[in-house]
Structures are given as structure tokens and as C-alpha cells.
Amino acid sequence: MSLAEYLDPLQQPLVTVLGTPVSWTEVLGFGSGALCVWLVARQHLANWPIGIANNVFFILLFTQSGLYADAGLQIVFIALAAYGWWTWTHGGGPGSPGLPVRRTTRTEWAWLLAAGAVGTLALTVLLARATDSTVPFWDALTTALSLTATYGQCRKLVESWWLWIAADVVYIPLYAYKELYLTSLLYCGFLTLCLIGLRNWRRDAAGERREPVGAVA
């Protein structure tokens, strides 16, 4: 059997939402994605392998829907997940149990914003000229936001949650427009989880700042 024949059952309709068939791929992407974000908010290391599985499901889903930048983004996410997995366990330095949560510096913000702007522009041009995408700018914008947010997540930067929140605000209507209603609903859940993650990481960052004071006392 070919790879396409193995994957075909995942692309078959499972349920119908608002008159639109929802495939196994979208359902599995929904479940693994929600679990992944919940684990990230709790700083649980298992978010990385769960996230990689989620990326594979979304590669199939987005390719079918013509969201090519989002499909390609999942491949980058897999590479970033491997980096984030290593960083969370080894990035704290010698003698440290793991990478601490911290605030984003001004220099990091400048680099993230510059990378996001250049990435959005370049991807918009590429998608408009090289694909049949009907939403090149929005596809490019969400891709750039997601990449910068994921990098920040790998480094445990508190403000990475704001980038995810901005991406989700665009993703929700974009997926509804593409009739990916379950995925749009998933991103509503993501938005809620991002707000929880932002609150939790803020508390952790504040705790890290207070810890040395207590130690000296």
C-alpha cells in the first residue's frame, strides 16, 4: 500500500458540523492541540511530543484546505519542538533543574518584531505568486506570529503568550472562513488556554525574581 492509502482513512468524514464534514484528521488535531496547549501552560515537558503529533495531523489538514503556509509551518514547528524539548531540559545551565520563565528583553522584542514583519511580507509575496491561496496575507501573518511565538515558548519568554493570543485572534475567523469549523472552535479554546498560560507564566517569572531576595534574607 502507498502512503496515501494509509492516510486516506484519516481524511474520511467522521461527523458533520454546520453542514460541513469533519475528518478524523481535524478531530485528532483538535484533541492533541488542546492537550498540548494545556501542558504548555503547566510547563509540562510532555507538551513537546504531543505537539509534534499535532503538527503531523495539521500538515494533512491544512494541505487539503489550501493553507500552504500553515502546512509548511508545521514542519518548522516539529524542528522547533525538538529544540524546545532540549532547551527546557538543558537550557537552564549547569546545576539548574531546567529553563526558568523570564521576561522578554527589549533586544529580543526588536528581533522578534523584525523577523515577524519580514516573514509576513516574504510569505505573502510567495503565497500570492506561487500558490492558489485565497488568503495569502492572513496565512502569512498567522505563520509569522506562530513562529515567533513558538521561539519565545522554547525560551520560556512570558510575552510569547501575547504573540499566540494575537495569532489566535486571526486564526479563529480564518479557519471558519475555510470551513474548518472544529479547528476554529479549537482555537477559541487555545485563546482561553493562552490567557491561562500568560497568567501562570507571569506568576512564575515574578517568583523567579523574588527568589534571590528571599535567599539573601
C-alpha positions in Angstrom: 0.0 0.0 0.0 1.1 3.6 -0.7 1.4 6.3 1.9 -1.7 8.0 0.5 -3.7 4.8 1.0 -2.6 4.5 4.6 -3.5 8.1 5.3 -6.9 8.0 3.4 -8.9 6.8 6.5 -7.8 9.8 8.4 -9.2 12.1 5.8 -12.6 10.5 5.8 -15.6 12.4 7.3 -16.3 11.4 11.0 -19.0 13.9 11.8 -20.8 16.8 10.2 -20.7 20.3 11.8 -22.9 23.1 10.3 -23.4 21.0 7.2 -19.6 20.6 6.7 -17.9 17.1 7.0 -15.3 17.0 9.7 -12.5 14.4 9.1 -10.6 12.2 11.6 -7.6 14.4 10.9 -9.3 17.5 12.2 -10.7 15.7 15.2 -7.3 14.3 16.2 -5.7 17.7 15.6 -8.4 19.2 17.8 -7.7 16.8 20.7 -3.9 16.8 20.5 -3.7 20.6 20.1 -5.9 21.3 23.1 -3.8 18.9 25.2 -0.6 20.4 24.0 -1.5 24.0 24.9 -2.8 22.9 28.3 0.5 21.1 29.0 2.5 24.2 27.9 0.5 26.4 30.3 1.5 24.0 33.1 5.2 23.9 31.8 4.9 20.1 31.4 7.6 18.6 29.2 5.1 16.2 27.5 3.8 19.2 25.6 6.6 18.7 23.0 5.9 15.1 21.8 2.1 15.8 21.9 2.8 19.0 19.9 4.7 17.0 17.3 1.8 14.6 16.8 -0.5 17.6 16.5 1.8 19.1 13.8 1.6 15.9 11.7 -2.2 16.0 11.8 -2.3 19.6 10.8 0.1 19.1 7.9 -2.6 16.8 6.3 -5.5 19.1 7.3 -4.0 22.4 6.0 -2.7 20.9 2.8 -6.2 19.7 2.0 -7.6 23.2 2.7 -5.1 25.2 0.7 -3.5 26.8 3.7 0.0 26.0 2.4 2.0 28.4 4.7 0.2 26.9 7.7 1.0 23.4 6.4 4.7 24.2 5.9 4.7 25.9 9.3 4.0 22.6 10.9 7.3 21.2 9.6 9.1 24.1 11.2 7.1 23.6 14.4 8.4 20.0 14.5 12.0 21.3 14.3 11.3 23.9 16.9 9.7 21.3 19.2 12.9 19.3 19.1 14.8 22.5 20.0 12.3 23.4 22.7 12.3 19.9 24.2 16.1 20.1 24.5 16.1 23.7 25.8 13.5 23.0 28.5 15.6 20.2 29.9 19.2 21.6 29.3 18.8 25.3 28.8 19.0 26.3 32.4 22.7 25.9 32.6 24.9 23.7 34.8 23.3 22.8 38.1 19.9 24.1 37.1 16.9 21.7 37.0 15.5 23.4 33.9 15.0 26.6 32.0 13.4 29.4 34.1 10.5 31.5 32.9 11.5 35.1 32.2 10.5 38.4 30.6 11.4 39.3 27.0 14.2 41.8 26.8 14.0 44.9 24.5 16.6 43.4 22.2 14.6 40.2 21.9 11.5 42.1 21.2 13.2 44.1 18.4 14.4 40.9 16.8 11.1 39.1 17.1 9.1 42.0 15.6 11.6 42.5 12.8 11.6 38.8 12.0 7.7 38.7 12.1 7.4 41.7 9.8 9.9 40.4 7.2 8.5 36.9 7.4 4.9 38.2 6.8 6.0 40.2 3.8 8.1 37.5 2.3 5.4 34.8 2.8 2.6 37.0 1.4 4.5 37.5 -1.8 5.5 33.9 -2.1 1.9 32.6 -1.5 0.4 35.2 -3.8 2.7 34.3 -6.7 3.5 30.6 -6.2 0.2 29.1 -4.9 -3.5 29.3 -5.3 -4.0 30.5 -1.8 -7.1 32.8 -1.4 -5.8 34.4 1.8 -2.1 34.9 1.2 -1.7 37.8 3.7 -3.6 36.3 6.5 -2.0 32.9 6.0 1.4 34.6 6.1 0.6 36.8 9.1 -0.5 33.8 11.3 2.5 31.9 10.2 4.9 34.6 11.2 3.2 35.2 14.5 3.2 31.5 15.3 6.8 31.1 14.5 7.9 34.0 16.7 5.5 32.8 19.5 7.0 29.2 19.3 10.5 30.5 19.6 9.5 32.5 22.6 7.9 29.5 24.1 11.1 27.5 23.5 13.0 30.1 25.6 10.1 30.4 28.1 9.5 34.0 27.5 6.4 35.3 29.2 5.4 37.5 26.3 5.3 34.6 23.9 1.7 34.2 25.1 0.8 37.6 23.7 2.1 36.5 20.3 0.0 33.4 20.5 -3.1 35.4 21.5 -2.6 37.7 18.5 -2.3 34.7 16.2 -5.4 33.0 17.6 -7.5 36.2 17.1 -6.7 35.9 13.4 -6.8 32.1 13.2 -10.4 31.8 14.6 -12.2 33.7 11.7 -9.6 32.4 9.1 -10.4 28.8 9.8 -14.2 29.5 9.9 -13.8 31.1 6.5 -12.1 28.0 5.2 -15.0 25.9 6.7 -12.7 24.3 9.3 -15.3 24.9 12.0 -13.9 22.4 14.5 -10.4 23.8 14.2 -11.8 27.3 14.6 -13.5 26.2 17.7 -10.3 24.6 18.9 -8.5 28.0 18.5 -11.2 29.6 20.7 -10.1 27.1 23.3 -6.5 27.9 22.5 -7.2 31.5 23.2 -8.6 30.7 26.6 -5.6 28.5 27.4 -3.2 31.2 26.3 -4.7 33.6 28.8 -4.3 31.0 31.5 -0.7 30.3 30.4 0.1 34.0 30.4 -1.2 34.3 34.0 0.7 31.2 35.1 4.0 32.2 33.5 3.7 35.8 34.8 3.4 34.3 38.3 6.4 32.0 37.8 8.5 34.9 36.4 7.6 37.0 39.4 8.6 34.1 41.7 11.9 33.7 40.0 12.6 37.4 40.5 11.7 37.3 44.2 13.6 34.0 44.9 17.1 35.6 45.2 15.8 38.2 47.7 14.4 35.5 49.9 17.7 33.6 49.7 19.8 36.5 50.8 17.4 37.2 53.7 
